[in-house]
């Protein structure tokens, strides 16, 4: 198994932390959708959010992701780094024969999502849903690995960004 190699690669690429998980470590909770619907100003706009046409519901994503065996959680203080590292790990896993490898990360590809202007996504091959938007309780999941995460009392506090790559 290449889990240590992927972890080492993630750290080399700039992740603050990278941990290998087994699918049983992932905490699914369909309540994540209400936090998206009633707590996010991107609802109905972003191309990677659960409000987009054709998106699965959290309980449907749970069934899909339960087919995976393991993967890698990537942590960074930078949203962009978290996403870039997850893309590179996904790509390497694919090249290594894990053809269903799939990353989840808050999208940071474009300066501003074209969806906010009512336009089509300009990077549909790279756009991925966020770790939390597919029904995963990120707080409960990453706390199992003693990774830093907390609720923020104001928008100026530094954030922790998490991505994950699911591997068969």
N, C-alpha and C positions, 0 to 999 in steps of 0.2 A: 504494500500500500504506500502511496506517495504522501500521506498526510504530513509528515515532518518536512518533506521537501516543499510542499505548498505553504506551510507555516513559515518556514525560513524565507521563502520567496516573498511572501507578503511583508515581512519585516524589512527585507532588503529593499523593497519597493516604496517603503515609507510609512507603513502602518505602525501605529503606536503599540498595538497588541494584535496578536492573531492566535486563536485557539481552535483546536479541532473539536467538533461536536459529533455526537451520534444523534440520530433522528429523535430518539427518546428524550434528549435534552431540550428539544425545542418545545416551548410552551405556547400552544395555540389558544386563542381566546377570541371568539367572534365579536366581543364587545368593542374590539378595535375599530370597527366600522362606524360606531356612533361618535367616537372621538374624531374620526375623519369628517363625518357629516356635519358635526356641530362644533368643531373646534379648529378647523383648518380653512383658511381663506382661499386655498387652491381647489376646494371642492367644486366640481363641475367645470374646471378649467384645465387642469394639468393632464397631460397625456398618459402619465403613469399612475394616476390616482384611481382609487376604486370606483369613482363616479364615471369613468370613461365608458362609452358604449362597448358592450361585449365583455366587460370585466367580470371575472368570477366573483362570487361572494366568499367571505372568509371561510365558511364551512366547506365550500367547494375547494378552495385552495388547500385546506387541511388534507383533504383526500389526495390531492395531486402531490403535495410535498411529502406525504407519508410514504410514498413509493421510494424516496431516497433513503440511503443508509447512513450517510455521514456528510460532513462538510466542514467549512471553515468560517468562523466569525471574525470579522475584521473591524478593528476599532481605530479611529483617528480623531484628532481634534479638528480636522479639516474634512468637510463634506466631500469636496472634490477628490482629495487623496483617497478617502474611503471608497468612493465609487471607482476611481481609476485602478486601484489595487484589486478590487473585486472583479473588474472586467478582465484584468490580466490573468488572474487565477482561473477564472472561468475559461478563458481561451486556452491556457496551458492544460487544464484538465481535459478539455475537448480534444486537444492534440494528443493527449496521452491515452485516448480511447474512451474517456468518460463522455460520450456524445450527448448525454442529457444534462451535463453540468449547466447550472443556471445560477446567475447572481441576482441578488436583491440589494438595492441601494437607493437611497434618496437621490433623485436625479439632480445632477449638477453639470450636465454636459453643456448646456447653453447658458448664456448670461441671464436670459429670461425665456421661459417656456413659451413657444409659439401658441400653445393652447390658450394662454391668457389674452391673446389677440384674436382668438377664434380661428387660428390657422392650423394646418396639419403639422405633426411632429416632423422636424427636419433631420432627426437622427433615429428613425424607428428601429434600426438594427441594433442600436446600443441602449435605447431607453428601456429601463427595467422598473418594476414597481419597488416601492420602499419595503424594507424588512417588516415594518409594522402594518403596512397597508394590505397585506395578504392574510391578516388574522393572527399575527404572531405577537405575543406579549414580549416585547424586546426587554423591558425592565426585568421581568421575572427570569427570562432566558439568560441574559448576560450576567445577572447577579449570581447565577449558579457557578460562574467562572471567576467570581470576584473582580469583574471588570468595572470600571468607574461609570456610574450613571446615577443621576438624581433629577428630581423635578427642579425646575429653575424658578426662582422668585421674580426674576426680571429678564428682559431680552438681552441685556448686556453681559450676562454671565457666560463664560465659555461653555460651549456645548460639546457633547460627546456624540460622534456620528458612528453608526454601525451599519455594516453591510454583511452579507453572508453569501457564501457560494455553496449551493447544494450539489452534492456529488453522489452518483449512484454507488 
